Structures are given as structure tokens and as C-alpha cells.
Amino acid sequence: MFGYIVRRLIAGFLVIVATSVAVFALFFYGPSNPGQVVCQATSPRCPPERVADYNQTLGYNDPVTEQYVVWAKGLFTGRDIQFGSTTIDCPAPCLGISYYTREPVSELLKERYPATLSLAVGAAIIFLPLGVVLGSVAARKRGTSTDRLMVGSSLIIYSIPYYLLALMSYLYLVIIWGIFPQPEYNPFTENPWAWVSGLLLPWLVLGLAFSTQYARFSRGSMVESLSEDYVRTARAKGLTQRVVLIKHALRAAIVPVITIFGLDFASLLAGTVFTEFVFNIDGIGVQALNSIQDQNFPIISATALIVAVFVVVCNLAVDILYSVIDPRVRLT
């Protein structure tokens, strides 16, 4: 298994490098003028001479390969970034400096990431167990009214656009009926109860939306698992229905579900844009969206890099879990 993990880490590192190179290439060959963006962020008047000065001091006139090497080196050693006549220290890992606030991007992400992490973890705790349980019950009751009710309900909820579901939940449950308090992020270390109450509605909405697809995936996988020979053998041995379902059928059926969960959880960690925007949670998803609108390239590139890292790490974790959940899988 050690050799497998090393090979996956190398492959994951190459994916991260390729992602960062692609982002740099798109930015370098795109129509945007970073000097113009930096200048407009500091002053409404931007003569061509000042724009050219910003491009020169920030190194945007250098070849893209040289810019990339400087950026990659800064991840490990840090670097000094010059905005015109001002030099700003960017400690490692240096992901750049925001064009607007002149703060290190790593610090901006560090401030907002706890909110996104809280949303992702809380929603995952809801939608994964809920979806697996509902799917397993539907598979066990296959063909009955219970099965049809669960499948039909999940399809109805899944067909509703998520942004509409989140917006209507916020409008009615918070604004009109006042059932839930105003959503907001409060650090867990400062006030655990405020942390839970402020994120409860976003957790429930996000968890409900995701649980529908996990219920359908779990049902299909469970139906296939229940028809396997080893399940019939377990029943023939006189094992209880609970042991057959949980220890034998579910253990094999959950493997493909874990694959989907790894990708979904990575995307949630990379930023729950709609959830943060609708419920006014200041996370990295909203920050990335605003950065795209503002053409704040350092934050855009840093977010793309974080997405690649999360996808690689989550996929590696899922592959390792395979051998633990299903003994038939061997990593070599």
C-alpha cells in the first residue's frame, strides 16, 4: 500500500502543477490588464504611464514561465511584491497579494476558510448518513409504497434548483416565519451554541439537497448488493436480517457511494458558493466569486490551487478507505 500511496501522491502533485500552469496560462494570454486592475483599485484616474509602471513593478511584463517560477518559489520561501513604489512582504506560503486590500492572499483565505469548512463538514454529517439510510431502506422495501415514496420524494427535491431551494428556505424560514435565526458564522471556539444556531439552516438545506442523490445512489448499489451470492449465503446460514444488511450488503454497497462523497466533499471544501451567497456566510466561495468579478487574479489562482489540492487529497483518502471497507479491494 505504501508504494501505491507514493505513486498517487506523485500523480496528485502533477495534477496540482498542471492546474496552476493552466490558470497562469489563461490569465497571461487573456484579455485582462492586471496593471489596469491594480491602478483602478487605488485611484479612479489611471493614466497609461501609471498602468505601465504597475505592470513593470509587479513583473507582468516578464515571460509567463518566469512569472510562474517566481510564484511557485514564493510558495516555499515567500517573496517581496512591489506595488509601484511600495514593497509588501508576502511570507510563505505566498499565494500573492490582493489587488484591492494589499493583504497576503493566504491570510485572506485563512480568515474565511473556517466558515466554508464548517458548512462542508456540517452538511456532510447530515447528507451522507441520511442518504445512505434512506437508500438502504428503499432497497430493502423495493417495489413497495415505501420505496416509491422515498424515490419519488428524492426526485422532486433533486429537480428543484438548489439556489431556489436555498433562497425560499431563507425567505420563509428566516424572514417571514422566523423559525430559524439569521444565518451567520461564529467561531466555534468563541461560542459553540452561536456556531451551531447560525449555521443550522444552511446545514439542513445543503444536507437535504445532497441527500437526495445519495439516497438514489445508495438504493441502486444496495439493490445490486442484495442480489449477490454472498448475501444469499449469509441468509442461508441463519444470520439475522440486520447482520446481513449491515455487515454484508451495506459494506459492499457503500463503496461506490464513498467515491461520489469524496468528490462532493472536495467541492464543498473548495467553496459552497450558492450557500454562502444566499445565507450571507463570508467564506472562500463568495470570496472567489467576488474576485472573478473584480479580476483579482491572485485570489482566483489561489482558489484554483486549493480546489486541486482538495480533489487530490479526497480521492487519495477514498482509495485508501476502499481497502478498509471492502476486503476484496487490494491497493498495490
N, C-alpha and C positions, 0 to 999 in steps of 0.2 A: 504493500500500500504506500510505503514511503516514496518509492520510485514514481508511482502514479501521481502523488501529490506534487512532487517536484516538477514533473512534466506539465501538469496543469498550471502550476504557478508560472512556469516559463511562458506557456501559451497565453495565460492571462495577462502577463506583463506585456507581451507583444500586442495584445488587443488594446491595452491602455495606451501604449505608444502610438499605435495606428490611429486610435481615436483622437488623440491630441494633435497628431500631424494633420489629420483631415480637417479638424477645426481651424488650425492655423492656416492651412491652405485656402479654405473657404473665406476666411477673413482677409487674407493677404490679396487674393485675386478678386475679392468682391468689390462692389461699388462704393463702400463706405470710406470716409476720410477721417481717420482717428484724430488727427490734429484738429480738424474742424469740430469734432465732438468735444474734445478736451477744452478747446477755446470757448465754445458756447456754454460749457458748464461753469465757466468762471466769469465770463463777460458777454453782454449782448452784442458788443461790437468786436468783430473778428476780421481784421484786415488780412489779406493774403500773406503778408510778411510774418504775422504772428502765428498763423496756421502752419506755415513752413517751418518756423522755429520750433514749434511743439513736435512736429513730425521728426525733425532732426534730433532734438534732445532725447526724445523717447525711443529713438532707434528705428522708427518705422520706415526710414529710407534705406535701411540695410536690407540685404537679401533675406528672403524668408527663412533659409536654412540657418543663417547666423542668428536671426531673431529667435528661432526655435531653440537653438543650442543655449543661448543666454537664458531663456525662460526655463528650460529643463535643468540647467545648472543651479538656478536660483531655488529650485525645489529642495536641494540638498544643502546648499551653502548660504542661501539668502543673497540679496543684492541691493544696490542703491539705484533708485529710479529717479530720474531728473525730470521735473515738470518745469520747463523753461529755466528760470534761474533758481528754482527751489529743488533741493535734493532730499528725497524721502527714503529712510531706511526701511527695507522690507525683509524682516527676519525669515529664516527657513521654518517651515516650507513656504516659500514666496510664490504665491499664485497671481501676483500682480497687485496693482493699486487701483482702486476705484476712481474712475474719471471725475466723479461728482463729489465724493466725500474725502478723497485723498487718503483713505484708510487702507491698510492691507486687506486684500480680499479674504485671506484666511481668517482674519479677525471678524469680518462681517459674517462669514459663514458660521463661525463658531458661535456668534451671538444668536443666530436664527435657527441653527440646526436642532437644538433641543426641542423646539416646538414641532418640527417635522418628525423627529424621532418619536416623540410622544404620540403624535397622531398615528404613525405607522404601526407602532407596537400595540397600542390600544385597539386599533381596528383589527389587527391580525389576531389578537386574543379572542375577538368576537367572531370574525367571519370564518376562520379555519375550523374550530370545533363545531360551530353551528352548522356550517355547510356539510361537514363530514357526517355529523349525526343525522341531519335531515336526509341526506342522500342514502345513508345506510338503512334508515327506517323505510324510505320509499322502496329501496331494493328488496328489503325483507317482505314488504307488503305489495310486491309487484302485481299489477293488474287490479288492485282493489281501489276503492274510492279514496283511501288514504294516499295511495300512490298518485292517483290522478290529481288530487287536491294539492299535494306538495309540488308536483311537476308544473301544474298549471299556475300556481301562485308564483313560483320562481320565474316562470317565463314572463308573467305580467310585470313583475318588478324589474326584471332584466331588460324588458323592452322600453322602460321609461328612461329617457336620457338622464345621466347622473346629475348633470348640472341643474336640471329641472327638479329632480327629487331633492337635492340639497337645498335649492332655493325655496321650494314650497315648504320644506320642513322648517327652515329658518323663519319664514314668513308667518306660518301658522303656530308653530310650537313655541316660538320665542316672542315674536312681535304681537300677534293677535291674542293668543290664548295664554301666553306667559307660563307655560308648563315648565320650560327649561330657562335657566338664567342666560344672560348674554354670553355667548361663547367667547372665551379668551384664554390665552396661555399664561399660566402662573407657574413658576419653577416649583418642582416637586419638593425640593429641599427647603423651600421657604414656607410653603403652606400646602401640604398634601391634599387636604379637602378642597381647596380652591383649584388645585390642579385637576382633580377628578371632575368637579362640578363644571368647570369651564370647558372641558373637552368631552363631556359625556355625550352631548348631542352629536357633534362631529363623529365621534367613535361609532355611535349607533347607526347613523346614516351611512357612513362608509362601510361599516361591517355588514349591514343589511344588503347593500348593493353588491358587495363582493361575495357574500354567502350564497347568492342565487346560483352563480356559475359553479361554485364549489359543490353545491348540492347536486347539480346535474352531472358534474364530472364524477363525483363520488358514487352516485347511483349507477351510472354506466359501468364504472370499474367494479363496483360491488356485485352487480348482476353477473358480470363475466366471471368474477372470482367464485361466486356461489355455485357455478356450474362446473367447476374444476373437479378432477378425480380425488384430489387430496381432501376436499371438503366432504365429499360423499363418504370417503373412507373414515374421516373423523366422526361423522354421524353414525356410521355402521359400528364403530367401536363403542357407541353408547355415551359419547360425550354430550354434555348439556348444550342446549341451543346457544346459550350465552358464550360458552367457551368456543364453540365452533365459529360463531360470528366474529368475536373479538380477536381471539388468538390465532385463528387460521385464515378466515376470509378477509377480515378487515386489514390484517397485517400486510397481505399481498395487494389488496385493492388500493391502499393508501399511497403506494409508491408513485404512480403517475400523478396523483394529486400533489405530492410533495414537489414534483418537478415544476408544476404550474405555480405553486406557492413561492418557490424560490425566485422566479422571475417577477411575480407580482409584488413580493415584499421588497425586492430591489428597486422596482419602480416607485413604490411608496416612499422608500428611504431617500430616493432622488428628488422627491418633491411632490406633494399632493396639491397640485395647482388649484383645481376647482374647489376642493375642500377649504384650503387656506383662503382663497379669494372670497368665497361666499360667506364663510363664518368669521372672516376678518382675523385670521390667525397669521401672524407675521413669521412665516417660515421661509425656507430656501426656495420653495416653489414659486411663491409670489415674487420673491426677490429676483429669480431668474426671468420671470415674465416681464417685470419692470425693466430689467437690464436689456432684454431684447428690444423693447420699445425705445429705450434710451441709447441703444447701440453701445452699451457699456461692455466692451469686449473682454476685459479681464474677468469679470464675473461670469460671462457666458462660457468662456473657455474653462474656467474652474468648475462650473457646474457640470459641463460635459465630461470632464475628467472624473468627477465624483460619481457620476452615473456609471461610467465604465468600470470603476473600482468596485462599486456595489454589485453590479451584474456578475463580475468575475468571482468575487468572494461568495456571493449567494449560490452561484452554480457549483462552486467547489464544495461548499458545505452540503448542498443537496446530494451531490455524488457520493460523498463520504457517508451520509445518512443512509443511502441505499443499502450498503453492506451491513448496517446495523438493523434496519427494519426488515429486510428480506435476505435471509441467509443464502438464497440462490445466487445473489449478486456477489461477485468477487472482483475487487479492484486490483489490477496487476499492471 
